[in-house]
């Protein structure tokens, strides 16, 4: 399984990576990007099974990344989970309309991420 973790915070990328490893995945199974631009570059080079992205990032934010993934390239059907502090109903609806498969509000725990991952990977 190939996982792409996108967040401008290196600490948050490390936390998400640690949770992913707690769920049984290895470090070799995921890549990291600090913004949507770098994520898009990785997406053009590698086939991922799931994308975990933040919303608020420089250069290209997570919402714009989701829109780009859904409209271009070979990841249009790849499950995307947005992990963000943007927890308002309006933001959730906006993200879902843009094409995210699920949504996690920070802070979160391993159980929440496991449930969301299991949910989108079973579809």
N, C-alpha and C positions, 0 to 999 in steps of 0.2 A: 504494500500500500504506500502510495506517495502522497504526502501532506505538505501543503504550502501554508506557512504561518506569516501573516502580514501585519505588522504593528510598528509604529515609529519608536516605541519604547523598547529598548533592548531588555529591560527588566521584565516587561510584560511578555515579550517573545520567549524569554527564558522560562517564565512561569508557565505559559501555555505549553512549551516544549516539555517541561517536567511533568505536567499533567498528562500529556499525550504518552510519555514514557511510562507513567504509572498505569496507564490503561493497556500496556503491553506492547506498544510500538517502540521501535528502536530509533536512536538518534539518526541513523542512516536513512530512515524512512521519511524524514521531513527536511525541508529547506525553509529559510527565513528571508524576508525582505522587509526593509524599513519604510517603504512607501509603495504606492500603486505603480509608479514608473518601474521600479526595480522588480516588483511582482510581475508586471506584464512581460518584462524581458525574460524572466524565468519561465513564465507560462508559454512563451514562444519556443523555448528550448526543451522543455520537459513536459511529459504527460502526468498530471496530478489526478488523484482520486478524490480529493477534497481540498477546499480552500477555506482557511480560517482567517478572517480579516477584521481589522479595526475599522472604524468609520473615519475618525479625525486623524489625518496624516498630512504632511506637507507634500508638495509636488502633484500628486494625484491621490485624492482621498478614497476611502473604501467604497463609498457609494458610486463614484465615477469608475472605479475599478470593476465593480459588479456590473455596471451598465456596459462597459467595454467587453468584459468576458462574455456576457449574454448576447452581444451583438456581433462579435468578431472571433476569428480563430477557432481552434479545435477544442475549446473547453466550454462550449455553450451549454452542455448538459451536466457539467461537473457540479456536484453539490457545493454550496457556499454557506458557511455559517458566519454571521457577523457577530463579533464579540466587542462590545463597546460600552461606554458610559452613557450613551444616548438612549435613555430608557423610556422616553415619552411615547405615548400612543401614536402620535403623529410620525415620529421617527421610525417606529416599528413598521407602520403601514407603508411609509415611503420606501424603506428597505425591502419589504416583501414585494412591493410593486416593481422595484428595480430588478428583482430576481433572486434574492437570497432565499435559501431553503429553510433556514432557521435563524434564531436570534438569541444571543445571550447577553445579559446586562452585567457589566463588571460591578462589584467583584463577584466571582463565581467560584464553585468548588469542582473537584474532580467528578463527582457524581452527576452534576448538571451537564458538564461537557460530555461525559459518557452517554447520558441519555440523548443528548442532541446528536452526537455522532452516530449512535446506533439508529436513531430515527431517520436520519437522512441517508445513511448507507444501506438501509433495508429497502428503500423505495426503488 
